[in-house]
Amino acid sequence: MASHYTLLQVPEQASADELRQAFRRLSKRFHPDTTSLPASEAEQAFQRLRQAYAVLSDPDARRRYDAELRLARVAASAAAATPASRPVNGPPAPPVTSVTSVRRALSGGEWLALLLLALALVFSLVLGVGLALARGAAFSTWPSWLPTS
């Protein structure tokens, strides 16, 4: 399996700007709406590209990924140095990969949606309280089971 750096066609020392430029360039090539590849193949390639960019664009996830990559290289070189550790029958076991969640900053559209949601909530509360006041409704009543003196 190719590394995220290989998928994005950037060196391991690439800056955040280089990663973003590579992702934008390749996403235009592999996006299912803009490619001549079959839809299922384009979708899989685009998903792999998005996953690679998501990991490498987050500094913490990138540090973890780089550590896993170094560990895999050390393990591969150790396995190559000791051929007796390989299984005798059958193909070698596939490498173990882990999926890590990626945190990202909210986009402008997501912030706008949250703002509109908050405004709708505040407007609903103000409208409800205003209508209750206009009708003369009491805000609190004593429960019927509580004795009043």
N, C-alpha and C positions, 0 to 999 in steps of 0.2 A: 504494500500500500504506500502510495506517495505521501510525502510529508506535506503539511500545509504550505510550507515555503515553496515546494515544488509545484503545487497546484496553482499558487498565485504567481509563480515564475519570478520570485524575488530572492535575494540572498538572505541568510539568517540575520544579518545585521541591518536589515532594511528599517528605515524610519517609518513612523506612523503615516506620514504623507506619501511615501513610496508605496506602502501597503494599500492606502486608499486609492491611489492612482491605478495600481495594478488591478484591484478589485473592480473598479469602474470600467476599465478597459476590457477585462475578461467577462464581466457580467453582460456587457453589450454583445459579446460574441456568443455566450452560452444561454442567454435568457430565452425561455421557450417562445416568447413572442417575436424575437428578432433573429432567430437562427434558422438555418436550413436543415439542422439535425432533426431526426425523428423526435416527436414530443416527449416520449418517455425518457429517451437518452438525454435530451436537453434538460429536462427537469432534474434528473439525477445529477448531471454535471453541475447545474446551477446550485442545487442543494449542497453539494460538496464544497463548492466555491464559497457559498454563504457561511457554511460552518467554519471553513478555514479562516475567513476574514473575521468572523465573530470571535474566534479564539485569539487570533493574533492582534486584533485591535484593542483588546482588553489587556492592560499591563499585567495584572495578576494572573489571568488565564494564560497569557503568553509565557510568563515565568514558569508556571507549572508545566506547560507543554514543552518548553525548552528542556526542563529537567527530565521529563519523561523521554524526550528524544535522545538526550545524552545517555540516559540509563539503557535505552534500547540499543544504542550503538555499542556501549560497553558490553552488554549481554551478547550481542551479535559477534563482537570480536572475540569474546571469551568462548563462545560456542564454536567459532571457526578454529580457534587454537586447540580445542580439545574435541576431536571428532568422535571420541568414545562416548560423549554425552548425548549424541544424537540417537534417536530411536533407530533400531536396526530395520524394522519392517514399516512400510508406509511412509507417507509424506511427513515432513516436519509439522509440528503443531503451529497453527496460525498465531500471530502475535496478539497479545491481549491489549485491547484498546478500551479506554474509559471515556465516557461522555461526561463532560463537565458542563454545568449550567453557566451561562454567560450573562453577566449583568451589563446593561448598557444604559446610557443616558436617554431620557425621554426626548422624543423629537418635538419640534414646534407644534405639529398637529396634535400630538398626544397631550401637550400642555394646554392647548386651546380646548380640547375636548374636556379635560378635567376642569378648566375654568368655567366652561358652559354648564357642566354638571353641577358644580358648586353654586353657580348663579341660579340655576333652576331650583335647587334645594332651598336656597335662601328665599327666593321669590315665593315658593310654595308655602313655606312657613309664615312669611309675612302676610300672604293672602289668607291663609287659614286663620291666623290670629286676628287680622283685620275684620274678616267676616264674622268671627265669633263676637268681637267687640261691637260691631254694628248691630247684631241681633240681640245684644244684651245677655249673652250666655255667660254663665259663671265659669271662671277658670278652675275652681276647685270646689268640690262639694264633700260634705262629710259622708262617710259610708253609713249605710242604714244599720249595720250591725254594731256601730260604735255608739255607746250611749252618750247623750249630750246632757250636761248639767243645767 
